[in-house]
Amino acid sequence: MSRNIDIKTVSGSEIERYIPSLAWLRRTVFHEFPYLYDGSDEYEQAYLRTYTKSEKSIFVLALDGQKVVGAASGMPLSKETNEVKKPFTENAIPVDDVFYFGESVLLSEYRGLGIGKSFILEREKHALSHGFSITAFCGVVRPDDHPRKPEGYRPLNTFWEKMGYEKQPQMTTHFEWQDLDESRPSPKEMMFWLKHHT
Ligand SMILES: CC(C)(COP(=O)(O)OP(=O)(O)OC[C@H]1O[C@@H](n2cnc3c(N)ncnc32)[C@H](O)[C@@H]1OP(=O)(O)O)[C@@H](O)C(=O)NCCC(=O)NCCS
């Protein structure tokens, strides 16, 4: 397999042409632990289209030739849903100062090459160039003894700390989806991580 991966940033309406590949990528990666999510292509495409509506939103793409093998998204927190904004307003953090990172998804065979680090750095560069002073994201909270946790699973917490992000146990929200072994959707606890850029 070629390891010559190109990192490309697209924003606003430029995202549109990548929507089918991004939907496929999200479904493939989120199917695995810790997300265990089985989304429909229709839902994914509609969700991704929200990113095309803000000129300040971005996707950082990892391309192996023409194939999108990884992607990371971001948009101003002010354009996000109320579930995402609520922990910020509850903690007196000005919503307009925050650039919010959505997903980071990379096919497993491309992990450990530093692409995840580029995903964070590229989005921070974009956020700072648009005048935001805080970058933030959230991750799903799963118990250590979760039955679907694969042997040798490496949590990303230390990586995020190394990148300057601080876990905010007081800032949580819930996203609803149906786990692979659930019969209906249920709320999943999401915890936020923040970085202040001074
Ligand atoms: C998040 C993600 C994009 C990071 O990608 P990556 O390119 O492997 O990241 P990097 O190579 O920059 O390494 C980041 C960290 O991942 C871990 N890592 C390294 N190699 C790994 C591998 N082969 N497999 C899994 N994790 C690995 C390490 O902890 C590394 O940190 P380190 O610098 O302290 O060693 C990728 O792990 C992913 O798609 N995960 C599944 C989806 C997910 O959980 N996304 C985050 C929330 S949306």
The ligand as a Tripos MOL2 file, in Angstrom:
@<TRIPOS>MOLECULE
LIG
   48    50     1     0     0
SMALL
NO_CHARGES

@<TRIPOS>ATOM
      1 C1         -8.3650    9.7720   15.7800 C.3       1 LIG1
      2 C2         -7.5570    9.2230   14.6070 C.3       1 LIG1
      3 C3         -7.9850    9.9630   13.3490 C.3       1 LIG1
      4 C4         -6.0540    9.4950   14.8930 C.3       1 LIG1
      5 O1         -5.3470    9.0830   13.7810 O.3       1 LIG1
      6 P1         -3.7790    8.6990   13.6810 P.3       1 LIG1
      7 O2         -3.3030    9.1520   12.3480 O.co2     1 LIG1
      8 O3         -3.5580    7.2940   14.0500 O.co2     1 LIG1
      9 O4         -3.1120    9.6390   14.7410 O.3       1 LIG1
     10 P2         -1.5360    9.8530   14.8890 P.3       1 LIG1
     11 O5         -0.7330    8.9320   14.0200 O.co2     1 LIG1
     12 O6         -1.3110   11.3190   14.7410 O.co2     1 LIG1
     13 O7         -1.3150    9.3380   16.3700 O.3       1 LIG1
     14 C5         -2.1610    9.7730   17.3760 C.3       1 LIG1
     15 C6         -2.2340    8.7650   18.4900 C.3       1 LIG1
     16 O8         -2.9550    7.6010   18.0890 O.3       1 LIG1
     17 C7         -2.4380    6.4570   18.7450 C.3       1 LIG1
     18 N1         -1.9650    5.4760   17.7240 N.ar      1 LIG1
     19 C8         -0.7730    5.4120   17.1340 C.ar      1 LIG1
     20 N2         -0.7120    4.3860   16.3000 N.ar      1 LIG1
     21 C9         -1.9000    3.7810   16.3450 C.ar      1 LIG1
     22 C10        -2.4470    2.6670   15.6880 C.ar      1 LIG1
     23 N3         -1.7340    1.9480   14.8240 N.pl3     1 LIG1
     24 N4         -3.7260    2.3570   15.9470 N.ar      1 LIG1
     25 C11        -4.4470    3.0860   16.8070 C.ar      1 LIG1
     26 N5         -3.9600    4.1500   17.4610 N.ar      1 LIG1
     27 C12        -2.7050    4.5110   17.2450 C.ar      1 LIG1
     28 C13        -1.3170    6.9160   19.5840 C.3       1 LIG1
     29 O9         -1.8200    7.0800   20.9080 O.3       1 LIG1
     30 C14        -0.9110    8.2320   18.9780 C.3       1 LIG1
     31 O10        -0.4270    9.0960   19.9310 O.3       1 LIG1
     32 P3          1.1470    9.1900   20.2100 P.3       1 LIG1
     33 O11         1.6260   10.3040   19.3230 O.co2     1 LIG1
     34 O12         1.1580    9.5300   21.6620 O.co2     1 LIG1
     35 O13         1.7640    7.8840   19.8960 O.co2     1 LIG1
     36 C15        -7.7490    7.6920   14.4230 C.3       1 LIG1
     37 O14        -7.2530    7.0340   15.5660 O.3       1 LIG1
     38 C16        -9.2110    7.2800   14.2270 C.2       1 LIG1
     39 O15        -9.7610    7.4180   13.1360 O.2       1 LIG1
     40 N6         -9.8370    6.7040   15.2910 N.am      1 LIG1
     41 C17       -11.2100    6.1950   15.2270 C.3       1 LIG1
     42 C18       -12.2560    7.2900   15.2920 C.3       1 LIG1
     43 C19       -12.1430    8.1390   16.5350 C.2       1 LIG1
     44 O16       -12.1130    7.6400   17.6590 O.2       1 LIG1
     45 N7        -12.0710    9.4660   16.3250 N.am      1 LIG1
     46 C20       -11.9450   10.4360   17.3920 C.3       1 LIG1
     47 C21       -13.2230   11.0460   17.8130 C.3       1 LIG1
     48 S1        -14.3100   11.5100   16.4980 S.3       1 LIG1
@<TRIPOS>BOND
     1     1     2 1
     2     2     3 1
     3     2     4 1
     4     2    36 1
     5     4     5 1
     6     5     6 1
     7     6     7 2
     8     6     8 1
     9     6     9 1
    10     9    10 1
    11    10    11 2
    12    10    12 1
    13    10    13 1
    14    13    14 1
    15    14    15 1
    16    15    16 1
    17    15    30 1
    18    16    17 1
    19    17    18 1
    20    17    28 1
    21    18    19 ar
    22    18    27 ar
    23    19    20 ar
    24    20    21 ar
    25    21    22 ar
    26    21    27 ar
    27    22    23 1
    28    22    24 ar
    29    24    25 ar
    30    25    26 ar
    31    26    27 ar
    32    28    29 1
    33    28    30 1
    34    30    31 1
    35    31    32 1
    36    32    33 2
    37    32    34 1
    38    32    35 1
    39    36    37 1
    40    36    38 1
    41    38    39 2
    42    38    40 1
    43    40    41 1
    44    41    42 1
    45    42    43 1
    46    43    44 2
    47    43    45 1
    48    45    46 1
    49    46    47 1
    50    47    48 1
@<TRIPOS>SUBSTRUCTURE
     1 LIG1         1 GROUP 0 **** ****
